[in-house]
């Protein structure tokens, strides 16, 4: 996948990109590509050089505990017919 992304993100190649499955040319020079990753360390450096990284923080540890305590645990107790004392 990284090699294909490198090709379509390369400004010298993406205006004459050819889809090999359809065997049709596409001009990708005006396209905005959105990709997600959980870990930037696994993305090859040449690919990272062509990307703008936007980091979206996840929940903090306290927020995760609150979600589990306030929503997930009570819902699971109810689904399984348990009381909090049986947990």
VMD Tcl script that builds the backbone (N, CA, C; Angstrom):
set m [mol new atoms 261]
animate dup $m
set s [atomselect $m all]
$s set {name element resname resid chain x y z} {
  {N N UNK 1 A 0.807 -1.215 0.000}
  {CA C UNK 1 A 0.000 0.000 0.000}
  {C C UNK 1 A 0.844 1.270 0.000}
  {N N UNK 2 A 2.001 1.247 0.677}
  {CA C UNK 2 A 2.820 2.453 0.745}
  {C C UNK 2 A 3.343 2.841 -0.636}
  {N N UNK 3 A 3.728 1.873 -1.430}
  {CA C UNK 3 A 4.241 2.176 -2.770}
  {C C UNK 3 A 3.166 2.806 -3.643}
  {N N UNK 4 A 1.951 2.313 -3.537}
  {CA C UNK 4 A 0.851 2.887 -4.316}
  {C C UNK 4 A 0.552 4.312 -3.867}
  {N N UNK 5 A 0.579 4.549 -2.560}
  {CA C UNK 5 A 0.354 5.904 -2.055}
  {C C UNK 5 A 1.468 6.844 -2.484}
  {N N UNK 6 A 2.702 6.355 -2.466}
  {CA C UNK 6 A 3.814 7.182 -2.932}
  {C C UNK 6 A 3.594 7.612 -4.378}
  {N N UNK 7 A 3.115 6.697 -5.185}
  {CA C UNK 7 A 2.891 7.005 -6.597}
  {C C UNK 7 A 1.801 8.057 -6.776}
  {N N UNK 8 A 0.685 7.899 -6.087}
  {CA C UNK 8 A -0.415 8.851 -6.286}
  {C C UNK 8 A -0.168 10.184 -5.606}
  {N N UNK 9 A 0.707 10.222 -4.602}
  {CA C UNK 9 A 1.012 11.485 -3.942}
  {C C UNK 9 A 2.163 12.232 -4.600}
  {N N UNK 10 A 2.842 11.607 -5.524}
  {CA C UNK 10 A 3.952 12.247 -6.225}
  {C C UNK 10 A 3.407 13.197 -7.291}
  {N N UNK 11 A 3.645 14.505 -7.150}
  {CA C UNK 11 A 3.098 15.467 -8.105}
  {C C UNK 11 A 3.558 15.241 -9.548}
  {N N UNK 12 A 4.708 14.600 -9.735}
  {CA C UNK 12 A 5.177 14.349 -11.098}
  {C C UNK 12 A 4.487 13.149 -11.736}
  {N N UNK 13 A 3.859 12.306 -10.922}
  {CA C UNK 13 A 3.212 11.112 -11.454}
  {C C UNK 13 A 1.689 11.146 -11.372}
  {N N UNK 14 A 1.131 11.884 -10.405}
  {CA C UNK 14 A -0.301 11.741 -10.167}
  {C C UNK 14 A -1.197 12.383 -11.223}
  {N N UNK 15 A -0.666 13.240 -12.073}
  {CA C UNK 15 A -1.515 13.795 -13.137}
  {C C UNK 15 A -1.686 12.808 -14.288}
  {N N UNK 16 A -0.832 11.797 -14.323}
  {CA C UNK 16 A -0.921 10.782 -15.385}
  {C C UNK 16 A -1.033 9.384 -14.786}
  {N N UNK 17 A -1.678 9.284 -13.645}
  {CA C UNK 17 A -1.826 8.005 -12.969}
  {C C UNK 17 A -2.737 7.086 -13.783}
  {N N UNK 18 A -2.343 5.831 -13.934}
  {CA C UNK 18 A -3.160 4.845 -14.638}
  {C C UNK 18 A -3.550 3.738 -13.667}
  {N N UNK 19 A -4.848 3.526 -13.563}
  {CA C UNK 19 A -5.356 2.435 -12.742}
  {C C UNK 19 A -5.135 1.146 -13.533}
  {N N UNK 20 A -4.327 0.247 -12.991}
  {CA C UNK 20 A -3.986 -0.969 -13.724}
  {C C UNK 20 A -5.122 -1.991 -13.739}
  {N N UNK 21 A -6.024 -1.902 -12.792}
  {CA C UNK 21 A -7.162 -2.822 -12.783}
  {C C UNK 21 A -8.155 -2.440 -13.876}
  {N N UNK 22 A -8.487 -1.150 -13.957}
  {CA C UNK 22 A -9.426 -0.680 -14.983}
  {C C UNK 22 A -8.737 -0.317 -16.290}
  {N N UNK 23 A -7.416 -0.154 -16.215}
  {CA C UNK 23 A -6.626 0.266 -17.360}
  {C C UNK 23 A -7.121 1.605 -17.914}
  {N N UNK 24 A -7.380 2.527 -16.981}
  {CA C UNK 24 A -7.837 3.863 -17.341}
  {C C UNK 24 A -6.940 4.904 -16.685}
  {N N UNK 25 A -6.651 5.989 -17.415}
  {CA C UNK 25 A -5.861 7.059 -16.810}
  {C C UNK 25 A -6.741 7.963 -15.938}
  {N N UNK 26 A -6.157 8.469 -14.864}
  {CA C UNK 26 A -6.842 9.403 -13.975}
  {C C UNK 26 A -5.894 10.547 -13.649}
  {N N UNK 27 A -6.438 11.756 -13.573}
  {CA C UNK 27 A -5.668 12.909 -13.110}
  {C C UNK 27 A -5.973 13.080 -11.621}
  {N N UNK 28 A -5.016 12.730 -10.791}
  {CA C UNK 28 A -5.198 12.796 -9.343}
  {C C UNK 28 A -4.564 14.040 -8.734}
  {N N UNK 29 A -4.149 14.981 -9.571}
  {CA C UNK 29 A -3.420 16.145 -9.075}
  {C C UNK 29 A -4.291 17.082 -8.239}
  {N N UNK 30 A -5.603 17.009 -8.352}
  {CA C UNK 30 A -6.490 17.890 -7.583}
  {C C UNK 30 A -7.195 17.154 -6.446}
  {N N UNK 31 A -6.786 15.934 -6.203}
  {CA C UNK 31 A -7.447 15.099 -5.205}
  {C C UNK 31 A -6.807 15.300 -3.834}
  {N N UNK 32 A -7.642 15.315 -2.805}
  {CA C UNK 32 A -7.151 15.331 -1.426}
  {C C UNK 32 A -7.324 13.919 -0.886}
  {N N UNK 33 A -6.245 13.335 -0.437}
  {CA C UNK 33 A -6.272 11.994 0.125}
  {C C UNK 33 A -6.280 12.093 1.647}
  {N N UNK 34 A -7.115 11.289 2.280}
  {CA C UNK 34 A -7.173 11.231 3.734}
  {C C UNK 34 A -6.819 9.814 4.143}
  {N N UNK 35 A -5.851 9.697 5.030}
  {CA C UNK 35 A -5.429 8.387 5.524}
  {C C UNK 35 A -5.386 8.444 7.048}
  {N N UNK 36 A -5.581 7.307 7.666}
  {CA C UNK 36 A -5.500 7.245 9.123}
  {C C UNK 36 A -4.443 6.231 9.529}
  {N N UNK 37 A -3.889 6.452 10.700}
  {CA C UNK 37 A -2.888 5.530 11.235}
  {C C UNK 37 A -2.906 5.612 12.753}
  {N N UNK 38 A -2.686 4.494 13.385}
  {CA C UNK 38 A -2.570 4.484 14.835}
  {C C UNK 38 A -1.138 4.738 15.282}
  {N N UNK 39 A -0.194 4.527 14.379}
  {CA C UNK 39 A 1.211 4.628 14.735}
  {C C UNK 39 A 1.989 5.164 13.541}
  {N N UNK 40 A 2.580 6.330 13.680}
  {CA C UNK 40 A 3.340 6.925 12.577}
  {C C UNK 40 A 4.659 6.206 12.324}
  {N N UNK 41 A 5.146 5.470 13.301}
  {CA C UNK 41 A 6.440 4.802 13.162}
  {C C UNK 41 A 6.430 3.707 12.101}
  {N N UNK 42 A 5.261 3.213 11.739}
  {CA C UNK 42 A 5.184 2.148 10.742}
  {C C UNK 42 A 5.027 2.683 9.316}
  {N N UNK 43 A 4.928 3.993 9.176}
  {CA C UNK 43 A 4.784 4.605 7.848}
  {C C UNK 43 A 6.178 4.938 7.323}
  {N N UNK 44 A 6.504 4.492 6.112}
  {CA C UNK 44 A 7.833 4.767 5.560}
  {C C UNK 44 A 8.114 6.273 5.473}
  {N N UNK 45 A 9.352 6.657 5.747}
  {CA C UNK 45 A 9.754 8.066 5.749}
  {C C UNK 45 A 9.428 8.795 4.441}
  {N N UNK 46 A 9.678 8.196 3.258}
  {CA C UNK 46 A 9.337 8.912 2.021}
  {C C UNK 46 A 7.842 9.227 1.920}
  {N N UNK 47 A 7.006 8.353 2.457}
  {CA C UNK 47 A 5.572 8.601 2.445}
  {C C UNK 47 A 5.210 9.696 3.446}
  {N N UNK 48 A 5.808 9.661 4.620}
  {CA C UNK 48 A 5.557 10.717 5.612}
  {C C UNK 48 A 5.947 12.089 5.084}
  {N N UNK 49 A 7.005 12.145 4.264}
  {CA C UNK 49 A 7.450 13.424 3.694}
  {C C UNK 49 A 6.392 14.050 2.794}
  {N N UNK 50 A 5.518 13.250 2.239}
  {CA C UNK 50 A 4.496 13.755 1.320}
  {C C UNK 50 A 3.147 13.997 2.007}
  {N N UNK 51 A 3.119 13.773 3.309}
  {CA C UNK 51 A 1.858 13.899 4.041}
  {C C UNK 51 A 1.907 15.055 5.021}
  {N N UNK 52 A 0.734 15.604 5.283}
  {CA C UNK 52 A 0.604 16.558 6.376}
  {C C UNK 52 A -0.057 15.805 7.518}
  {N N UNK 53 A 0.615 15.759 8.648}
  {CA C UNK 53 A 0.126 14.991 9.787}
  {C C UNK 53 A -0.764 15.872 10.650}
  {N N UNK 54 A -1.964 15.399 10.899}
  {CA C UNK 54 A -2.902 16.069 11.800}
  {C C UNK 54 A -3.195 15.077 12.914}
  {N N UNK 55 A -2.767 15.403 14.113}
  {CA C UNK 55 A -2.966 14.490 15.231}
  {C C UNK 55 A -4.260 14.832 15.960}
  {N N UNK 56 A -5.081 13.827 16.167}
  {CA C UNK 56 A -6.318 13.978 16.910}
  {C C UNK 56 A -6.186 13.170 18.189}
  {N N UNK 57 A -6.123 13.844 19.314}
  {CA C UNK 57 A -5.927 13.102 20.562}
  {C C UNK 57 A -7.140 12.257 20.907}
  {N N UNK 58 A -6.887 11.152 21.574}
  {CA C UNK 58 A -7.961 10.278 22.024}
  {C C UNK 58 A -8.399 10.676 23.422}
  {N N UNK 59 A -9.139 9.808 24.044}
  {CA C UNK 59 A -9.591 10.043 25.408}
  {C C UNK 59 A -8.428 9.925 26.385}
  {N N UNK 60 A -8.472 10.718 27.453}
  {CA C UNK 60 A -7.479 10.581 28.509}
  {C C UNK 60 A -7.817 9.346 29.340}
  {N N UNK 61 A -6.888 8.924 30.168}
  {CA C UNK 61 A -7.123 7.763 31.029}
  {C C UNK 61 A -8.341 8.005 31.929}
  {N N UNK 62 A -8.465 9.189 32.510}
  {CA C UNK 62 A -9.605 9.493 33.380}
  {C C UNK 62 A -10.924 9.443 32.614}
  {N N UNK 63 A -10.914 9.933 31.373}
  {CA C UNK 63 A -12.133 9.883 30.555}
  {C C UNK 63 A -12.520 8.437 30.240}
  {N N UNK 64 A -11.526 7.608 29.955}
  {CA C UNK 64 A -11.803 6.197 29.670}
  {C C UNK 64 A -12.396 5.499 30.885}
  {N N UNK 65 A -11.852 5.777 32.061}
  {CA C UNK 65 A -12.381 5.180 33.292}
  {C C UNK 65 A -13.813 5.639 33.519}
  {N N UNK 66 A -14.082 6.915 33.313}
  {CA C UNK 66 A -15.435 7.441 33.504}
  {C C UNK 66 A -16.425 6.808 32.526}
  {N N UNK 67 A -16.031 6.635 31.287}
  {CA C UNK 67 A -16.906 6.001 30.290}
  {C C UNK 67 A -17.200 4.566 30.697}
  {N N UNK 68 A -16.176 3.844 31.128}
  {CA C UNK 68 A -16.373 2.464 31.565}
  {C C UNK 68 A -17.266 2.368 32.783}
  {N N UNK 69 A -17.003 3.209 33.758}
  {CA C UNK 69 A -17.753 3.185 35.016}
  {C C UNK 69 A -19.203 3.650 34.833}
  {N N UNK 70 A -19.375 4.704 34.077}
  {CA C UNK 70 A -20.714 5.312 33.950}
  {C C UNK 70 A -21.594 4.667 32.897}
  {N N UNK 71 A -21.010 4.058 31.870}
  {CA C UNK 71 A -21.811 3.566 30.755}
  {C C UNK 71 A -21.621 2.072 30.463}
  {N N UNK 72 A -20.388 1.668 30.256}
  {CA C UNK 72 A -20.139 0.302 29.785}
  {C C UNK 72 A -20.456 -0.745 30.847}
  {N N UNK 73 A -19.912 -0.568 32.050}
  {CA C UNK 73 A -20.142 -1.564 33.105}
  {C C UNK 73 A -21.628 -1.679 33.455}
  {N N UNK 74 A -22.352 -0.568 33.697}
  {CA C UNK 74 A -23.785 -0.714 33.998}
  {C C UNK 74 A -24.570 -1.393 32.876}
  {N N UNK 75 A -24.257 -1.085 31.642}
  {CA C UNK 75 A -24.960 -1.696 30.511}
  {C C UNK 75 A -24.692 -3.199 30.450}
  {N N UNK 76 A -23.451 -3.596 30.665}
  {CA C UNK 76 A -23.111 -5.020 30.627}
  {C C UNK 76 A -23.729 -5.778 31.804}
  {N N UNK 77 A -23.759 -5.150 32.973}
  {CA C UNK 77 A -24.409 -5.780 34.119}
  {C C UNK 77 A -25.881 -6.048 33.815}
  {N N UNK 78 A -26.536 -5.041 33.244}
  {CA C UNK 78 A -27.952 -5.193 32.912}
  {C C UNK 78 A -28.168 -6.258 31.841}
  {N N UNK 79 A -27.349 -6.266 30.825}
  {CA C UNK 79 A -27.483 -7.245 29.732}
  {C C UNK 79 A -27.320 -8.681 30.231}
  {N N UNK 80 A -26.508 -8.849 31.252}
  {CA C UNK 80 A -26.211 -10.198 31.730}
  {C C UNK 80 A -26.946 -10.543 33.035}
  {N N UNK 81 A -27.851 -9.644 33.447}
  {CA C UNK 81 A -28.661 -9.925 34.620}
  {C C UNK 81 A -27.888 -9.972 35.920}
  {N N UNK 82 A -26.856 -9.164 36.017}
  {CA C UNK 82 A -26.031 -9.147 37.223}
  {C C UNK 82 A -26.279 -7.869 38.017}
  {N N UNK 83 A -25.974 -7.926 39.291}
  {CA C UNK 83 A -26.016 -6.722 40.119}
  {C C UNK 83 A -24.586 -6.261 40.366}
  {N N UNK 84 A -24.405 -5.003 40.767}
  {CA C UNK 84 A -23.036 -4.528 41.021}
  {C C UNK 84 A -22.309 -5.351 42.079}
  {N N UNK 85 A -23.038 -5.877 43.052}
  {CA C UNK 85 A -22.384 -6.675 44.104}
  {C C UNK 85 A -21.868 -8.005 43.569}
  {N N UNK 86 A -22.414 -8.458 42.452}
  {CA C UNK 86 A -21.969 -9.724 41.845}
  {C C UNK 86 A -20.740 -9.549 40.956}
  {N N UNK 87 A -20.347 -8.328 40.764}
  {CA C UNK 87 A -19.209 -8.049 39.871}
  {C C UNK 87 A -17.912 -8.440 40.492}
}
mol reanalyze $m
mol bondsrecalc $m
mol representation Tube
mol addrep $m
